[in-house]
Amino acid sequence: MIFYFFREGVFEYRVSVSAGRIFRLFFFQNKGLVFLNGFVKKSQKTPQQEIEKAMGLMKLYKDSKTTLKT
């Protein structure tokens, strides 16, 4: 397992398995983790659509938490 800071609070979690590498994007919330997106990476560069998806999901999650508190 390897963790990398990605950007804007999003981290990348990498697991190597016999079939390849599986990546998950997540962020820290309080004392836990919120996993946003998972995919199999076929090249060294993370696909832009996966980044955008994770960023959108993080925003949606944080917005829903804010809405529930009010």
N, C-alpha and C positions, 0 to 999 in steps of 0.2 A: 504494500500500500504506500502510495506517495501522495502528499498534498501539495498543491501549488496555489499561491495567490494569483488570481486571474485579473480581475479589475472591479472597481466600484463595490467592494465587499463580497464579490463572488470568488469562490475557490474551486479548484478542480481536484478531484479525487481519482486517482488512477489505480486500477487493479489489473495486473497481468495474469492472464489465464492461458491455457494451452491453445485456445482458438484465437487469441489476439489480445488486444488491450481494450478494456471497458473503462469508459470515463463517465463521471457524474459531476455535475456542477451543483454547488450548494453554497449556503451562507450560514453564518452563526446567528442564532436568535436566543437571547438570554443565555442559558447554560446548555443549549442544545444545538443541533444542526437541522437545517431544513434543506432537503434534497430537492432540486428544481428540475433536473433533466438528466437523462442517461442515454448514452449512445456508444457505439463501437467506432473508434477512430481509425480511419483507413489511411491517413497520412499524418505527418507530424504537426500540421497546422489544424487547429480547432475550427470546424466550419462556422462561418459567420452566422448562418441560420440557427445553429445551436446556441451560440452566444446570445443572439437576439431573443430567442425563445426563453432562455434562462433569465435574462434581464427583465423581460416582460412578466414572467411568473413571479419573480421576486417582488416587483412593484405591486402586482395584483395581491400577493400575500400580505405585504406590509400595509397596503391600502385597506384590505379587509379587516386586519387587526385594529387599525385606527378607527374604522367605522364601528366595529363592535364595542369599543371602549366608550364611545360617546352616547 
